[in-house]
Amino acid sequence: MRVHKLEVHAALCLAVLLLCSLWHAGSFTANAAESLSIDSQHHQLHGRDARLQLIVSHQVDDRVTDATARVRYTTEPAGIIEINSEALVIPLANGEVKITAQMSDSPTVATAVLTVSGMGQETPLSFPSEIVPIFTKLSCNGGGCHGKAAGQNGFKLSLLGFEPREDFEHLIGETRGRRISPAVPDQSLLLLKAVNASPHGGGQRLEIDSHEYRMLHRWIAQGMPYGDGNEPQIAGIELFPAQRRLAQNASQQLSVIATYSDGSRKDISRGAVYESNDTSMANVSATGLVTLQDLVGDVAVMARYQGHVAVFRADIPLSTPATEPLTPPADNVVDIAVFNKLKSLGIPASPACDDATFLRRVTLDIAGRLPTLAETLAFKTDAASEKRRLLVDRLLESRDYAEHFAGKWNAILRNRRQRGSLQFANRAFHDWIRDSLVDNKPYDQLIRELITASGSVASNPAVVWYQQVPDTNQRVEDTAQLFLGQRVQCARCHHHPYEKWSQADYAHLAAFFTTVSPKTASDSLTPVFFARVGGASSPHPKTGQGLPPAGLDAEPQTMATDEDPRVHLASWMTQPENPYFAKSLVNRYWKHFLGRGLIEPEDDLRITNPPSNPELMDALSTAFIQSGYDLKALIRLIVTSQTYAADSQPLNENLGDRRSYSRFYPKRLRAEVLLDSVDVVTQTKTTFAGMPAGTRAVALPDTSFNSYFLTVFGLPMSKTACECERADDANLAQSLHLLNSEEMQQKLSQENGRAAIMASDETHTDEVKITELYRVALSRVPTDAELKATLAHVSGKQNRREAFEDVVWSLLNSKEFLFNH
């Protein structure tokens, strides 16, 4: 086919015009779907101490990767800056310079213009702003070195440099000034030890030609100025990029920009301290280079500088995304949030579990027991489409639910004995918690009654909590950790290292409890507490100034002198706008049912420990608040989701997922639940001193009963408010106890136990008896292979009772029995 010359000419003209328009618009690249950019957030360097971490991003279509270490840098004119092998810009002379970055295997380029100034000026260094951060970066003022309470080898610094004036005095004034030598800075003990020229327990911390060494040397040569106090104060820091979607085993360079009170900005990337929240997912170097592992999911990296923190989040999708689209149901916010994240990561969800698995799973989680044989048979034959939802409703209305969760709250509220025998106060407090759950008392009301409790244990059992946490510090710390998810213990003595809470914040919170006093009662085991009138303030530990009551990040409370400050505390805590109260509870309950909190640990909610699924955290919290803090409604929302009902068997594609809930994560049975389950399977009863016969372990009023079984399987001692007291990990002692302990042997061989009954039962076949045993222990019938092997063992052994004991024993030691799957 011949093309007319005029048509060719017109097409060429159109192409030229298009290319020109792209060129002038600054959009021209070698490939229209490919681009390169220098993403540095700061373009001015002032003074010879300034540094700038370059970040170069390479984008192909919608995929962005870090090209910082993969490009070649050139500068024009030369001599203004130097760019080292880690893409760190170092100023050399005043002027304006153009940086060009080019991919080695592509013509794609990116440019940026920097301005360098102040190179000829000799400005005094500030000790708080420029020297203390060096000590922090080098871990000199860390808790394992000079920052611990007693210091190290006679030299003490404040933890992480939160008290710079004290550090200055220790450094300059102590030991007759031996640590500093202004006349000969090189001979200063501070520098000699840092480079290990003088024996140093911490080893070498600096190189002589390093930037930090030169700054310390110049500060000493300047006469060790503290600063005149007029220096701009740091107002906050930002991490760049803040979030990125990265491939497995990829890397990402980070930069940190500080903003100061005068509006100025400074790159402090090399002065910040970095930390990954999950080192199995990602590691981060001292220079801010994040290196991912081969897992999928999400990870966060914290940057800390002078008491300020910022967080970088990375999503790591599956390299080969799931082919099946995930369509969450429209009526459950749990599934919407979880499936949206799985879809974004390309991770497929495991299919739904079968009815037998769901029945056992949800009964153990809600009621703290195995399903009965009657429940198992009825659920199997129930043809109702809503039978799972109806099962959940029945379990929530049972007393077993209240007893199970009363035990959970009983442990973290520290309900433990003051003496050896069970006391009325412990029993009354446990029963108050249990009855509150039976009545489905709104969570905000439950906590309000606890926080404001006054009177005697006989009239108001909630006052027992004040007996268990007898001093103001414990009350402050337990309140924050249990009901707000904030670990403020650090702030009692110093600024929190990973949060914004200061000693002043701690004192403000403590002021709510300063009027609480015990009252002498005729019986020392039945405590009486009341709140005095007036005087609600707490002294700042440093200044001694009395601080009024105030919630975390809240304005001080104004109250009349005849008011109980705790009423204001409870009101602040339970208001819907409180950013901590609802989230703390839903995260705690989510972990109970799904095996892993959206935030781990479950009571450590902070900006540097973000949730694995923020959308889900917000959705659960909103639903909980809108329900009127209805605990049963929250549980119902979680356990009726497809997420909770997923199979625990992983797919090849979601085997590496540990944080996105693409499947159900198996959990070891808690100590009390396991003991009760062993009793059910062996058809025996464990007795507890002082308790009626038949009392379940999950219904015990405190955690102080003498039971080796409960102890070895991790029952907490209730000495702290942390659920970490409960040991969920398997150990050798547990295995040995189940395998060959005297207690287990007695349960297996008891005259009226299940094995003996099965052996003497002549009305049912062995197949029927074994099938029933499987239904009791595992809520399912045995597979053909299991049934065949078990029947062969029983028929092949002369002593039938021992044969059935062996069968029961084998089930009790199976992972399927020991785990809620």
Secondary structure, DSSP 8 states (H G I E B T S, - for coil): ----HHHHHHHHHHHHHHHHHHHHTT---SSTTEEEEE--S--EEESTT--EE--EEEEETTEEEE-TTTEEEEEESTTSEEE-TT-EEEE-SSEEEEEEEEETTSS-EEEEEEEEE-TT------IIIIIHHHHHHTTTTSTTTTTSTT-BTTB---GGGS-HHHHHHHHHHGGGGTT--SSSGGG-HHHHHHTTSS--TT-----TTSHHHHHHHHHHHTT-----S-S--EEEEEEESSEEE--TT-EEE-EEEEEETTS-EEE-TTTSEEEES-TTTEEE-TTSEEEE-S--EEEEEEEEETTEEEEEEEEE--SS--SS-----TT-HHHHHHHHHHHHHT-----B--HHHHHHHHHHHHHSS---HHHHHHHHH---TTHHHHHHHHHHTSHHHHHHHHHHHHHHTT---SSSS--HHHHHHHHHHHHHHHTT--HHHHHHHHHT--EETTT-GGGHHHHHS-SHHHHHHHHHHHHS----GGGGTS--SSSS--HHHHHHHHGGGTTEEEE--SSTTS-EEEE-SS---EE-TTT--EE--B-TTS-B----TTS-HHHHHHHHHHSTT-SSHHHHHHHHHHHHHHSS-SSSSTT--BTTB--S-HHHHHHHHHHHHHTTS-HHHHHHHHHTSTTTTB-SS--TTTTT-SSS-SS---EE--HHHHHHHHHHHHT-----TTS-TT--GGG-SSS-S--HHHHHTT-----SS-GGGS--S--HHHHHHHHH-HHHHHHHH-TTSHHHHHHH--SS-HHHHHHHHHHHHHSS---HHHHHHHHHHHHT-S-HHHHHHHHHHHHHTSHHHHEE-
